[in-house]
Amino acid sequence: MQILAISPDSNERSQALAERLRARYRFLTDRDLTVTRRYGLVHARGGNKGQDVPRPTTVVIDRQGIVRWLSLADNIQVRPDPGDVARAVRGL
């Protein structure tokens, strides 16, 4: 199993967050939202200055690349329950 976090934040900012959270997963940078746009996960003009931002999304993908669980929110403060995510992962 591999966990990745994808963020438009700089590598430095993501690394600082990872250290503060003691995260044991990798943060990847999507500065220009290329990946976010490819998967249709942009919240157009949703940023505090009207800029496009990623919609908060959690995806569980199996080894064959099939999406098995998805949580998509419109609010950056909304995150899925960790227990729900863990159950989805255990179900693979």
N, CA, C and O atoms as a DFTB+ gen file, in Angstrom:
368 C
 N C O
     1  1       0.846      -1.168       0.000
     2  2       0.000       0.000       0.000
     3  2       0.896       1.237       0.000
     4  3       1.942       1.273       0.649
     5  1       0.453       2.249      -0.748
     6  2       1.186       3.503      -0.802
     7  2       0.196       4.646      -0.648
     8  3      -0.874       4.635      -1.257
     9  1       0.549       5.623       0.159
    10  2      -0.275       6.807       0.351
    11  2       0.490       7.995      -0.202
    12  3       1.666       8.196       0.103
    13  1      -0.207       8.789      -1.030
    14  2       0.370       9.996      -1.598
    15  2      -0.572      11.154      -1.346
    16  3      -1.791      10.992      -1.407
    17  1      -0.022      12.308      -1.067
    18  2      -0.800      13.544      -0.961
    19  2      -0.346      14.440      -2.105
    20  3       0.851      14.643      -2.307
    21  1      -1.309      14.977      -2.852
    22  2      -0.992      15.867      -3.969
    23  2      -1.536      17.241      -3.626
    24  3      -2.704      17.391      -3.266
    25  1      -0.663      18.254      -3.743
    26  2      -1.020      19.597      -3.305
    27  2      -0.457      20.639      -4.264
    28  3       0.592      20.419      -4.870
    29  1      -1.144      21.774      -4.409
    30  2      -0.569      22.857      -5.212
    31  2       0.505      23.640      -4.460
    32  3       1.159      24.510      -5.035
    33  1       0.684      23.337      -3.192
    34  2       1.689      24.036      -2.386
    35  2       3.101      23.675      -2.832
    36  3       3.321      22.636      -3.454
    37  1       4.045      24.540      -2.508
    38  2       5.449      24.294      -2.843
    39  2       5.957      23.070      -2.091
    40  3       5.378      22.651      -1.088
    41  1       7.051      22.507      -2.596
    42  2       7.668      21.369      -1.909
    43  2       8.048      21.733      -0.483
    44  3       7.879      20.928       0.433
    45  1       8.559      22.940      -0.293
    46  2       8.989      23.372       1.035
    47  2       7.806      23.428       2.001
    48  3       7.900      22.965       3.138
    49  1       6.707      23.993       1.542
    50  2       5.525      24.098       2.407
    51  2       4.946      22.714       2.712
    52  3       4.550      22.438       3.845
    53  1       4.898      21.856       1.705
    54  2       4.391      20.501       1.927
    55  2       5.288      19.719       2.877
    56  3       4.801      18.975       3.728
    57  1       6.598      19.889       2.729
    58  2       7.536      19.207       3.618
    59  2       7.369      19.677       5.054
    60  3       7.407      18.870       5.983
    61  1       7.182      20.981       5.240
    62  2       6.971      21.519       6.594
    63  2       5.688      20.937       7.197
    64  3       5.660      20.582       8.375
    65  1       4.635      20.841       6.392
    66  2       3.384      20.247       6.871
    67  2       3.591      18.779       7.216
    68  3       3.118      18.313       8.253
    69  1       4.288      18.052       6.364
    70  2       4.543      16.632       6.617
    71  2       5.301      16.443       7.928
    72  3       4.994      15.535       8.701
    73  1       6.275      17.288       8.171
    74  2       7.039      17.197       9.420
    75  2       6.168      17.530      10.620
    76  3       6.240      16.853      11.646
    77  1       5.345      18.569      10.500
    78  2       4.465      18.956      11.602
    79  2       3.443      17.857      11.914
    80  3       3.119      17.617      13.077
    81  1       2.939      17.194      10.870
    82  2       1.960      16.118      11.052
    83  2       2.606      14.765      11.360
    84  3       1.929      13.794      11.699
    85  1       3.938      14.733      11.231
    86  2       4.668      13.464      11.353
    87  2       4.114      12.444      10.360
    88  3       3.947      11.264      10.669
    89  1       3.839      12.939       9.168
    90  2       3.251      12.109       8.108
    91  2       4.251      11.072       7.632
    92  3       5.440      11.344       7.472
    93  1       3.733       9.885       7.414
    94  2       4.575       8.797       6.900
    95  2       4.203       8.488       5.452
    96  3       4.232       7.338       5.016
    97  1       3.855       9.538       4.726
    98  2       3.530       9.380       3.318
    99  2       4.151      10.539       2.552
   100  3       4.557      11.548       3.130
   101  1       4.214      10.369       1.240
   102  2       4.863      11.367       0.389
   103  2       3.887      12.446      -0.043
   104  3       2.713      12.178      -0.297
   105  1       4.389      13.667      -0.122
   106  2       3.647      14.790      -0.668
   107  2       4.196      15.074      -2.068
   108  3       5.408      15.178      -2.257
   109  1       3.312      15.196      -3.027
   110  2       3.688      15.546      -4.389
   111  2       3.116      16.922      -4.709
   112  3       2.044      17.283      -4.223
   113  1       3.834      17.688      -5.528
   114  2       3.418      19.042      -5.856
   115  2       2.757      19.104      -7.224
   116  3       3.257      18.545      -8.200
   117  1       1.624      19.795      -7.274
   118  2       0.880      20.035      -8.513
   119  2       0.651      21.544      -8.626
   120  3      -0.488      22.010      -8.604
   121  1       1.743      22.299      -8.747
   122  2       1.695      23.769      -8.697
   123  2       0.736      24.375      -9.716
   124  3       0.014      25.321      -9.400
   125  1       0.722      23.840     -10.935
   126  2      -0.118      24.434     -11.984
   127  2      -1.449      23.699     -12.162
   128  3      -2.173      23.946     -13.126
   129  1      -1.767      22.795     -11.230
   130  2      -3.029      22.045     -11.208
   131  2      -3.212      21.123     -12.411
   132  3      -4.343      20.790     -12.764
   133  1      -2.114      20.705     -13.046
   134  2      -2.204      19.816     -14.209
   135  2      -2.893      18.507     -13.845
   136  3      -3.812      18.075     -14.540
   137  1      -2.463      17.882     -12.776
   138  2      -3.073      16.611     -12.344
   139  2      -4.510      16.853     -11.889
   140  3      -5.417      16.088     -12.218
   141  1      -4.699      17.918     -11.136
   142  2      -6.030      18.260     -10.638
   143  2      -7.007      18.452     -11.795
   144  3      -8.134      17.957     -11.747
   145  1      -6.585      19.161     -12.820
   146  2      -7.448      19.390     -13.984
   147  2      -7.703      18.091     -14.752
   148  3      -8.819      17.844     -15.210
   149  1      -6.672      17.271     -14.888
   150  2      -6.818      16.018     -15.635
   151  2      -7.925      15.143     -15.046
   152  3      -8.627      14.444     -15.777
   153  1      -8.072      15.186     -13.743
   154  2      -9.073      14.347     -13.087
   155  2     -10.364      15.100     -12.765
   156  3     -11.235      14.574     -12.072
   157  1     -10.488      16.331     -13.269
   158  2     -11.724      17.081     -13.087
   159  2     -11.996      17.480     -11.653
   160  3     -13.149      17.514     -11.223
   161  1     -10.942      17.782     -10.908
   162  2     -11.069      18.066      -9.479
   163  2     -10.806      19.534      -9.132
   164  3     -10.451      19.856      -7.999
   165  1     -10.983      20.418     -10.116
   166  2     -10.755      21.842      -9.877
   167  2     -12.022      22.499      -9.348
   168  3     -13.119      22.279      -9.861
   169  1     -11.848      23.309      -8.313
   170  2     -12.924      24.174      -7.831
   171  2     -12.628      25.535      -8.455
   172  3     -11.825      26.309      -7.931
   173  1     -13.286      25.817      -9.579
   174  2     -13.026      27.052     -10.327
   175  2     -13.311      28.273      -9.464
   176  3     -14.385      28.408      -8.878
   177  1     -12.324      29.154      -9.400
   178  2     -12.411      30.408      -8.645
   179  2     -12.768      30.181      -7.169
   180  3     -13.370      31.045      -6.531
   181  1     -12.395      29.025      -6.639
   182  2     -12.721      28.707      -5.248
   183  2     -11.719      29.194      -4.225
   184  3     -11.948      29.061      -3.023
   185  1     -10.607      29.757      -4.682
   186  2      -9.591      30.262      -3.766
   187  2      -9.991      31.585      -3.151
   188  3     -10.907      32.254      -3.630
   189  1      -9.303      31.958      -2.091
   190  2      -9.659      33.191      -1.389
   191  2      -9.426      34.454      -2.226
   192  3      -9.939      35.521      -1.891
   193  1      -8.657      34.336      -3.307
   194  2      -8.448      35.466      -4.226
   195  2      -9.097      35.195      -5.583
   196  3      -8.764      35.834      -6.581
   197  1     -10.031      34.233      -5.605
   198  2     -10.734      33.908      -6.832
   199  2      -9.975      32.996      -7.781
   200  3     -10.402      32.787      -8.916
   201  1      -8.859      32.453      -7.329
   202  2      -8.077      31.565      -8.178
   203  2      -8.664      30.141      -8.143
   204  3      -9.376      29.772      -7.209
   205  1      -8.351      29.363      -9.172
   206  2      -8.742      27.953      -9.189
   207  2      -7.945      27.208      -8.132
   208  3      -6.750      27.447      -7.959
   209  1      -8.605      26.314      -7.433
   210  2      -7.965      25.491      -6.410
   211  2      -8.476      24.057      -6.552
   212  3      -9.532      23.831      -7.144
   213  1      -7.734      23.089      -6.014
   214  2      -8.216      21.714      -6.049
   215  2      -9.395      21.525      -5.087
   216  3      -9.444      22.142      -4.023
   217  1     -10.329      20.676      -5.470
   218  2     -11.382      20.276      -4.546
   219  2     -10.782      19.230      -3.617
   220  3     -10.057      18.350      -4.079
   221  1     -11.065      19.303      -2.321
   222  2     -10.544      18.294      -1.398
   223  2     -11.065      16.907      -1.806
   224  3     -12.273      16.674      -1.857
   225  1     -10.149      16.015      -2.089
   226  2     -10.518      14.699      -2.607
   227  2      -9.649      13.627      -1.970
   228  3      -8.439      13.796      -1.823
   229  1     -10.279      12.533      -1.596
   230  2      -9.562      11.354      -1.130
   231  2      -9.994      10.206      -2.015
   232  3     -11.187       9.965      -2.195
   233  1      -9.018       9.494      -2.571
   234  2      -9.302       8.406      -3.503
   235  2      -8.549       7.163      -3.047
   236  3      -7.371       7.234      -2.699
   237  1      -9.234       6.032      -3.049
   238  2      -8.595       4.743      -2.804
   239  2      -8.614       4.004      -4.136
   240  3      -9.672       3.754      -4.712
   241  1      -7.421       3.660      -4.612
   242  2      -7.252       3.010      -5.911
   243  2      -6.594       1.657      -5.681
   244  3      -5.629       1.556      -4.923
   245  1      -7.114       0.610      -6.335
   246  2      -6.524      -0.714      -6.158
   247  2      -5.287      -0.865      -7.050
   248  3      -4.938       0.049      -7.798
   249  1      -4.640      -2.006      -6.964
   250  2      -3.391      -2.240      -7.700
   251  2      -3.577      -2.230      -9.217
   252  3      -2.614      -2.033      -9.959
   253  1      -4.788      -2.439      -9.672
   254  2      -5.069      -2.402     -11.107
   255  2      -5.426      -0.996     -11.589
   256  3      -5.694      -0.794     -12.773
   257  1      -5.430      -0.027     -10.676
   258  2      -5.728       1.353     -11.039
   259  2      -7.208       1.679     -11.044
   260  3      -7.610       2.709     -11.585
   261  1      -8.028       0.818     -10.450
   262  2      -9.471       1.035     -10.399
   263  2      -9.825       1.791      -9.118
   264  3      -9.407       1.409      -8.025
   265  1     -10.596       2.861      -9.265
   266  2     -11.047       3.629      -8.104
   267  2     -12.057       2.776      -7.351
   268  3     -13.077       2.363      -7.904
   269  1     -11.759       2.517      -6.082
   270  2     -12.626       1.685      -5.241
   271  2     -13.404       2.494      -4.217
   272  3     -14.402       2.019      -3.675
   273  1     -12.949       3.720      -3.949
   274  2     -13.633       4.581      -2.969
   275  2     -13.238       6.010      -3.259
   276  3     -12.088       6.282      -3.605
   277  1     -14.190       6.936      -3.119
   278  2     -13.934       8.332      -3.432
   279  2     -14.711       9.227      -2.483
   280  3     -15.893       8.999      -2.225
   281  1     -14.039      10.248      -1.968
   282  2     -14.689      11.286      -1.174
   283  2     -14.302      12.619      -1.793
   284  3     -13.120      12.948      -1.891
   285  1     -15.312      13.389      -2.212
   286  2     -15.089      14.660      -2.883
   287  2     -15.889      15.732      -2.159
   288  3     -17.085      15.566      -1.923
   289  1     -15.224      16.840      -1.804
   290  2     -15.889      17.904      -1.048
   291  2     -15.760      19.237      -1.780
   292  3     -14.864      19.422      -2.605
   293  1     -16.664      20.158      -1.467
   294  2     -16.589      21.514      -2.023
   295  2     -15.904      22.484      -1.063
   296  3     -15.518      23.583      -1.460
   297  1     -15.755      22.084       0.179
   298  2     -15.209      22.941       1.222
   299  2     -13.837      22.406       1.631
   300  3     -13.695      21.219       1.925
   301  1     -12.823      23.283       1.650
   302  2     -11.465      22.817       1.980
   303  2     -11.341      22.316       3.415
   304  3     -10.369      21.639       3.747
   305  1     -12.297      22.634       4.258
   306  2     -12.233      22.179       5.648
   307  2     -12.908      20.830       5.853
   308  3     -12.839      20.277       6.951
   309  1     -13.551      20.289       4.838
   310  2     -14.256      19.015       4.951
   311  2     -13.329      17.890       4.511
   312  3     -12.805      17.900       3.397
   313  1     -13.140      16.943       5.381
   314  2     -12.324      15.768       5.083
   315  2     -13.106      14.523       5.483
   316  3     -13.946      14.577       6.381
   317  1     -12.831      13.390       4.813
   318  2     -13.554      12.165       5.175
   319  2     -13.112      11.649       6.535
   320  3     -12.020      11.955       7.013
   321  1     -13.970      10.873       7.135
   322  2     -13.638      10.226       8.403
   323  2     -12.501       9.232       8.154
   324  3     -12.601       8.403       7.250
   325  1     -11.428       9.301       8.934
   326  2     -10.310       8.370       8.740
   327  2     -10.738       6.901       8.818
   328  3     -10.169       6.049       8.135
   329  1     -11.729       6.610       9.642
   330  2     -12.222       5.234       9.745
   331  2     -12.832       4.753       8.444
   332  3     -12.667       3.590       8.075
   333  1     -13.540       5.636       7.738
   334  2     -14.119       5.277       6.439
   335  2     -13.026       4.972       5.424
   336  3     -13.126       4.012       4.659
   337  1     -11.990       5.792       5.424
   338  2     -10.878       5.568       4.506
   339  2     -10.176       4.240       4.836
   340  3      -9.863       3.455       3.941
   341  1      -9.939       4.010       6.115
   342  2      -9.274       2.766       6.538
   343  2     -10.089       1.536       6.132
   344  3      -9.525       0.539       5.681
   345  1     -11.396       1.604       6.289
   346  2     -12.245       0.480       5.871
   347  2     -12.164       0.236       4.376
   348  3     -12.142      -0.911       3.930
   349  1     -12.118       1.319       3.597
   350  2     -12.004       1.179       2.149
   351  2     -10.688       0.522       1.768
   352  3     -10.647      -0.330       0.881
   353  1      -9.618       0.916       2.437
   354  2      -8.307       0.337       2.157
   355  2      -8.280      -1.131       2.565
   356  3      -7.780      -1.971       1.816
   357  1      -8.810      -1.449       3.738
   358  2      -8.825      -2.851       4.175
   359  2      -9.658      -3.726       3.254
   360  3      -9.421      -4.930       3.153
   361  1     -10.636      -3.123       2.578
   362  2     -11.499      -3.884       1.676
   363  2     -10.853      -4.237       0.347
   364  3     -11.449      -4.963      -0.448
   365  1      -9.648      -3.743       0.086
   366  2      -8.978      -4.048      -1.189
   367  2      -8.521      -5.486      -1.254
   368  3      -7.941      -5.904      -2.256
